[in-house]
Amino acid sequence: MINKTSLQTIKALVELAKLEPGQSEGISHIARRIKAPQNYLAKVFQGLVSEGLVISQT
């Protein structure tokens, strides 16, 4: 069984995969689309960034 964090992570990564090369998307937009709390998803993405799976832009 997949836990909630894993499921939200997969959903967020699917949303990123839908983007065109070079295109970026903010956490707030992704959180809204996958119906996840923005702060929760931001923490998930911090882990993805630290593992080198996604790149963060400010």
N, C-alpha and C positions, 0 to 999 in steps of 0.2 A: 504494500500500500504506500502511496506517495503522500508525504506530509504536506501541510499547507504551504510552508515556505518553499519547498521544492516545486510545488504546482505553480505558485505565483512566479517563481524564477523562470520556469519553462514558458509560461504565458508571456512574460516580459521579453524574454529572448526571442520568442516568435514574433512579437511586435517589432523588435529591432531588425529581425531578418527580413521583414517586409519593406524596409526602407531601401531606397536606391543607394548605390555606392556613393560615399561622401556626404550623404544626408544624415542629419542628426535629429534627435527627438528628445524633448524634455521629460523628466520623470513625471511631472504633473499630468502630461498628456497620456503617457503610457498607463499611469495609475488609474486615470479615469476610464480608459478603454478596457482595462482588465478588471475594473471594479476592486481595486486594492487601495488601502490607505497610503497616501503619498509618503508619509514619514517612514512607514514600514518598508515600502519599496525602495526608498532612498538607502536604508540600511542594507537591504539585500544587494543593491547595486554597489555599495561600498565594498562588499565582499568580492563581487565580480571584478571590480576595478583592481583590488589588491591582488587578485589571482591572475590579472592580465587578460581576462576574457572580454572585457569591454574597455573602451577609452572614455574618460570623463572630460568634458569640455566645460569651461566656465564662461 
